């Protein structure tokens, strides 16, 4: 018997809005399978997003969901986790929503190490809002606001998360679909702020401008550029030129924010 996705999809919400060839549907399937593998209670699981193509994902899922304002998903998710620490809180969004307008919220959630999983679908572009270049658009790539090529150096989301204090950081691609589920399972089991970046494909506003001939070519590009961290350890710097590492990139145990905040409140109450 095949996997029953229907029990996690909100009735009447399909078909989705994503373009043919978009990798977001693959990522959503991975998230559903990870939640199912962990047997998370739908009423005790909040999925929060901001604005953008990727941020439409919670609208299709039958959980406690919020579709919030642009770049503010982590702020809303923090409020949920502080008010109801027992809930499983998952943020989803794109590179623009997460590390451009939402960048300040992102780095401080990393710093606090609050127990939230943030799934960032990085397709290197503002797909929904006009095809503008984003903080992860490659140098020289074209967008609606960089028609002659992007002059900015891109963010490395994983390095940014590690530098800001996230205690679990992983990266996968939309091509490596089975890995998405595994990374999300490990991220959601981790006690602390977990970031899972999925390198994704946007055939419409990114692929066409940047002369990809097809979605297949874009997917093959994801496949060819990805190197598992275990394999990378045996490769030379020359061999790793132009490649991106995938898998669990960083993991450590540190005090979790809501737990420590609860201890602080208890100490203050006991001193009165």
Secondary structure as GFF3:
##gff-version 3
##sequence-region A 1 272
A	DSSP	three_ten_helix	6	8	.	.	.	ID=ss1
A	DSSP	alpha_helix	24	37	.	.	.	ID=ss2
A	DSSP	three_ten_helix	42	44	.	.	.	ID=ss3
A	DSSP	beta_strand	45	49	.	.	.	ID=ss4
A	DSSP	three_ten_helix	54	60	.	.	.	ID=ss5
A	DSSP	beta_strand	64	67	.	.	.	ID=ss6
A	DSSP	alpha_helix	73	83	.	.	.	ID=ss7
A	DSSP	beta_strand	88	94	.	.	.	ID=ss8
A	DSSP	alpha_helix	95	99	.	.	.	ID=ss9
A	DSSP	alpha_helix	103	112	.	.	.	ID=ss10
A	DSSP	beta_strand	117	122	.	.	.	ID=ss11
A	DSSP	alpha_helix	157	164	.	.	.	ID=ss12
A	DSSP	beta_strand	168	173	.	.	.	ID=ss13
A	DSSP	alpha_helix	177	189	.	.	.	ID=ss14
A	DSSP	beta_strand	194	199	.	.	.	ID=ss15
A	DSSP	pi_helix	203	207	.	.	.	ID=ss16
A	DSSP	alpha_helix	215	225	.	.	.	ID=ss17
A	DSSP	beta_strand	226	228	.	.	.	ID=ss18
A	DSSP	alpha_helix	229	232	.	.	.	ID=ss19
A	DSSP	alpha_helix	237	240	.	.	.	ID=ss20
A	DSSP	beta_strand	244	251	.	.	.	ID=ss21
A	DSSP	alpha_helix	257	271	.	.	.	ID=ss22
###
